[in-house]
Amino acid sequence: MNTIIVTGGAGFIGSNLVRHLLNNNYRVINLDLLTYAGSLENLVGLVEGDKYRFVHGSIGNKKLVESLLEEHKPDAIINVAAETHVDRSIDDPDIFIDTNIVGLHTLLRLARYYWSSLEGEKQAGFRFLQVSTDEVYGSVVAGHSKEDDAFRANSPYAAAKASGDLLVRSYNKTYNLPTLITNGSNTYGPNQFPEKLIPLTILKAIGGAALPIYGDGKNVRDWLFVEDHCRGIAHVLKSGEAGKNYNIGGSDERTNIDVVSYLCSVLDRLSPRADGLLYEKQIEYVADRPGHDFRYALDTTRAQGLGWQTKTNFTDGLEKTVKWYLENQEWCRSVAANNDPLSRIGLAK
């Protein structure tokens, strides 16, 4: 049973990844600072013991990270810890630089020293996996982004993640640290903090509020169900070649307006409005996000070559997601209690 330190394991992707790893007989040490989008409520049901432990803290805390490496002797580190919301990065980029670059570098540096202290099979098998995003490639006019394409990040968030990816690459090329990078597409599913498009739309719809669509709504995203994303990360960790990055995408491109319109139709069926009107009537076009990338699309050939592929199509995944949010209203109220996710931000005023 391998031991893995997962950072950011109380967030959306992180908490789903922790559960996936535990279900596949890994021992998990979960390090999370519990900022606004991370919550212990995402980890309900997990019992601490020999197989699982939660640690409250930052990836930038040198002493804490050193102590965890010394105590648990991990076989891998998966870094999911990050600030992720583009709109928030427009309003306040500082925290994105602090976490996604400076904090990551502290973690990388300590991982390098730890790895250098290992011997034999333990050293040969160690991996540092950075979980990243398709946004590092920038807007894609035609075709699909491949792993060796140049970075063209257009938001402070994307730029911070691209910088982090380059740091990870540099530690492989300069110090031979066995690193892996996964670049995932737009991920959705249960436990996502309700500032992102799908949970935001669900909560605004059932609350009777306007459903904001940026610009003309024709921006395109590739949608990936969170369970597929977590399986992809685990697959790359197990079978990926050190020093390489792997695109993990859903291969399901849809415009924002199509996503919201379809989501409304699912809500019409599962939780119809009391007045009999359609939720689509609540759609409202608003000022576009500054620097809004038009399209993201990933070439996932390299990851599929490892034997990974998606299992959940968008319609099935969205149905599961809508049902989860309808059944977990108390979770939504609790995680958003100290940070209103429904107000518009990111207008760069």
C-alpha positions in Angstrom: 0.0 0.0 0.0 1.7 3.2 -1.2 1.6 6.4 0.8 0.6 9.6 -1.0 0.6 13.2 0.3 -2.3 15.0 -1.4 -2.2 18.8 -1.0 -5.5 20.7 -1.4 -7.4 17.5 -0.6 -10.4 19.3 1.0 -11.2 21.1 -2.2 -13.4 20.0 -5.1 -11.0 17.9 -7.2 -8.8 17.2 -4.2 -11.5 15.7 -2.0 -12.8 13.5 -4.9 -9.2 12.4 -5.6 -8.6 11.5 -1.9 -11.7 9.3 -1.9 -10.6 7.7 -5.2 -7.1 6.9 -3.9 -8.5 5.5 -0.6 -10.9 3.3 -2.6 -7.9 1.9 -4.5 -6.0 1.0 -1.4 -3.6 3.9 -1.2 -2.6 5.5 2.2 -3.4 9.2 2.0 -2.0 12.2 4.0 -4.3 15.1 3.2 -2.7 18.6 3.6 -5.1 21.5 3.2 -5.1 25.1 4.4 -9.0 25.2 4.4 -9.3 28.5 2.5 -12.7 29.5 1.3 -13.1 26.7 -1.3 -11.8 24.0 0.9 -14.0 22.4 3.5 -13.9 19.5 5.9 -17.5 18.9 4.9 -16.1 17.6 1.6 -14.5 14.8 3.6 -17.5 13.7 5.7 -17.3 9.9 6.2 -13.6 9.6 6.0 -12.2 8.1 9.3 -8.7 9.0 10.4 -6.5 6.1 11.2 -3.6 4.1 9.7 -4.9 4.6 6.1 -5.9 8.3 6.2 -4.9 11.4 8.0 -6.0 15.1 7.6 -3.4 17.8 8.4 -4.5 21.5 8.5 -1.7 23.7 6.9 -0.1 25.3 3.9 2.2 23.9 1.2 4.3 27.0 1.9 4.9 26.0 5.6 8.4 24.7 5.4 8.6 23.1 8.8 5.2 21.4 8.5 5.9 19.9 5.1 9.3 18.7 6.2 7.8 17.1 9.3 5.2 15.3 7.1 7.8 14.0 4.7 10.0 12.8 7.6 7.1 11.1 9.4 5.2 9.5 6.6 7.9 8.7 4.0 5.5 9.2 1.0 5.9 7.4 -2.3 4.4 10.3 -4.1 3.2 13.9 -3.7 0.1 15.0 -5.7 -0.2 18.8 -5.6 -3.8 19.9 -6.0 -3.5 22.9 -3.8 -4.2 26.1 -5.8 -6.3 29.1 -6.2 -8.5 28.4 -9.2 -11.2 30.9 -10.0 -10.4 33.2 -12.9 -12.7 36.0 -11.8 -11.1 36.1 -8.4 -7.6 36.3 -10.0 -8.8 39.3 -11.9 -9.8 41.1 -8.7 -6.9 40.0 -6.5 -4.0 38.2 -8.3 -1.7 38.3 -5.3 -3.0 35.2 -3.6 -2.7 33.3 -6.9 1.0 34.2 -7.1 1.5 33.3 -3.4 -0.1 29.9 -3.6 0.3 28.7 -7.2 3.9 29.8 -7.6 5.6 30.6 -4.3 3.9 27.9 -2.3 4.4 25.4 -5.0 8.1 26.2 -5.1 8.5 25.6 -1.4 6.8 22.2 -1.9 9.0 21.4 -4.9 12.2 22.3 -3.1 11.4 20.2 -0.1 10.3 17.3 -2.3 13.6 17.4 -4.1 15.6 17.2 -0.8 13.4 14.4 0.4 13.7 12.5 -2.8 17.5 12.9 -2.8 17.6 11.3 0.7 15.9 8.2 -0.6 17.7 5.1 -1.8 17.1 2.2 -4.2 13.6 1.3 -5.3 12.1 3.9 -2.9 13.9 6.7 -4.8 13.3 5.2 -8.2 9.6 4.9 -7.6 9.0 8.4 -6.1 6.8 10.8 -8.1 5.8 14.5 -7.8 2.6 15.1 -9.7 1.3 18.6 -10.4 -2.4 19.0 -11.1 -2.8 21.8 -13.6 -5.2 23.2 -16.2 -5.9 23.5 -19.9 -6.0 27.3 -19.5 -2.2 27.4 -19.6 -2.4 26.9 -23.4 -4.7 30.0 -23.9 -7.5 30.3 -26.3 -7.5 27.6 -29.1 -8.7 28.8 -32.5 -8.7 25.4 -34.2 -7.6 21.9 -33.4 -6.6 20.8 -29.9 -3.9 21.7 -27.5 -1.1 19.2 -27.3 1.3 18.7 -24.3 4.3 20.3 -26.1 2.4 23.4 -27.3 3.6 26.8 -26.1 1.9 28.4 -23.1 -0.3 31.5 -23.9 -1.9 32.2 -20.5 -4.3 35.1 -20.6 -5.6 35.5 -17.0 -3.6 35.9 -13.8 -4.9 32.5 -12.7 -3.7 30.8 -15.9 -0.4 32.7 -15.8 0.2 31.5 -12.2 -0.6 27.9 -13.1 1.6 28.1 -16.2 4.4 29.5 -14.1 4.0 26.6 -11.7 4.1 24.0 -14.5 7.3 25.5 -15.7 8.8 25.3 -12.2 7.9 21.7 -12.0 9.4 21.1 -15.4 12.6 22.9 -14.4 13.0 20.7 -11.3 12.9 17.6 -13.6 15.3 19.0 -16.1 17.7 20.6 -13.7 17.6 18.3 -10.6 16.2 15.1 -12.2 13.2 15.1 -9.7 10.8 12.6 -11.2 7.8 14.9 -11.9 4.5 14.5 -13.8 2.0 17.2 -14.8 -1.6 16.7 -15.7 -3.5 19.5 -17.5 -7.2 19.0 -17.0 -10.2 20.5 -18.8 -13.3 22.2 -17.2 -14.2 19.8 -14.4 -17.6 19.5 -12.8 -19.5 17.3 -10.4 -20.4 17.0 -6.7 -18.6 19.1 -4.0 -17.6 22.0 -6.4 -17.6 25.3 -4.6 -20.6 27.2 -6.1 -18.7 30.0 -7.8 -18.1 28.0 -11.0 -20.6 27.9 -13.9 -22.6 24.7 -13.2 -23.2 24.9 -9.5 -23.6 28.7 -9.7 -26.3 28.2 -12.3 -28.1 25.5 -10.3 -28.2 27.6 -7.1 -29.2 30.8 -8.8 -31.9 29.0 -10.8 -33.6 27.3 -7.8 -33.3 30.6 -5.9 -35.2 32.5 -8.5 -32.2 34.7 -9.5 -31.0 35.7 -12.9 -28.7 33.3 -14.6 -25.8 35.3 -15.9 -24.2 34.5 -19.3 -20.9 36.3 -20.1 -20.9 38.1 -23.4 -22.8 36.2 -26.1 -22.4 32.8 -24.4 -20.6 31.3 -27.3 -17.3 30.6 -25.5 -16.5 27.0 -25.7 -15.2 24.7 -22.9 -14.4 21.0 -22.8 -16.3 19.4 -20.0 -14.9 16.6 -17.8 -16.7 14.8 -15.0 -14.7 14.9 -11.7 -14.5 11.1 -11.3 -13.0 10.8 -14.8 -10.5 13.5 -13.9 -9.4 11.7 -10.7 -9.0 8.4 -12.5 -6.9 10.2 -15.0 -4.6 11.7 -12.4 -4.2 8.3 -10.7 -3.5 6.6 -14.0 -0.8 9.1 -14.8 0.7 8.7 -11.4 0.9 4.9 -11.8 1.9 4.7 -15.5 3.1 8.1 -16.7 6.7 8.7 -17.8 8.6 11.0 -15.4 9.3 14.4 -16.9 6.2 14.4 -19.1 2.8 16.2 -18.9 -0.5 14.6 -19.8 -3.7 16.3 -21.0 -6.8 15.0 -19.2 -9.9 16.2 -21.1 -13.5 15.2 -21.5 -13.5 15.5 -25.3 -17.0 17.1 -24.9 -17.0 20.7 -26.2 -20.0 22.9 -25.5 -20.7 26.6 -25.5 -21.6 28.2 -22.2 -25.1 29.0 -23.4 -25.7 25.4 -24.4 -24.5 24.2 -21.0 -26.8 26.6 -19.1 -29.8 25.9 -21.4 -29.4 22.1 -21.1 -28.9 22.5 -17.3 -32.2 24.5 -17.2 -34.0 21.6 -19.0 -32.7 19.1 -16.4 -33.9 21.4 -13.6 -37.3 21.7 -15.3 -37.7 18.0 -15.0 -36.1 17.4 -11.6 -37.2 20.5 -9.7 -39.8 22.5 -11.7 -40.6 26.1 -10.8 -43.7 26.5 -8.7 -45.2 29.0 -11.3 -44.8 26.5 -14.1 -42.4 28.7 -16.1 -39.2 27.3 -17.6 -35.8 28.1 -15.8 -34.5 29.3 -19.2 -36.6 32.4 -18.7 -34.1 33.4 -16.0 -31.1 33.6 -18.4 -29.6 37.1 -18.6 -26.6 38.2 -20.8 -24.1 40.3 -18.9 -20.8 42.1 -19.6 -18.1 39.7 -20.6 -15.2 38.8 -18.4 -12.0 40.8 -19.3 -9.7 38.8 -21.5 -12.2 35.9 -21.7 -10.6 33.0 -23.7 -12.9 31.9 -26.4 -12.2 28.1 -26.6 -10.3 25.4 -24.8 -9.8 22.0 -26.3 -7.3 19.2 -25.4 -5.7 16.4 -27.3 -5.7 13.5 -24.9 -3.9 11.0 -27.1 -1.0 10.7 -24.7 -3.1 9.9 -21.6 -5.3 7.5 -23.6 -2.0 5.8 -24.6 -1.7 4.9 -20.9 -5.1 3.1 -21.0 -7.1 6.0 -19.6 -10.4 7.1 -21.1 -13.5 8.9 -19.8 -16.5 6.9 -18.6 -19.1 9.5 -18.0 -20.6 11.5 -20.8 -21.8 15.1 -20.2 -25.5 14.4 -20.1 -25.1 11.7 -17.5 -22.6 13.6 -15.5 -24.7 16.7 -15.4 -27.8 14.7 -14.3 -25.7 13.3 -11.4 -24.4 16.7 -10.6 -27.8 18.5 -10.5 -29.3 15.7 -8.4 -26.4 16.0 -5.9 -26.8 19.8 -5.5 -30.6 19.5 -5.1 -30.1 16.9 -2.4 -27.3 18.8 -0.6 -28.6 22.3 0.0 -27.3 22.3 3.5 -23.8 21.7 2.2 -24.2 24.6 -0.2 -25.3 26.9 2.6 -22.6 25.8 4.9 -19.6 26.1 2.6 -20.8 29.5 1.3 -21.6 30.9 4.7 -18.5 33.1 5.0 -17.9 33.8 1.3 -20.7 34.7 -1.0 -20.1 32.9 -4.3 -23.2 34.2 -6.1 -22.2 37.8 -6.5 -20.5 39.0 -9.7 -16.7 39.7 -9.4 -13.8 39.9 -11.9 -14.8 43.0 -13.8 -11.3 44.6 -13.4 -12.7 48.0 -12.4 
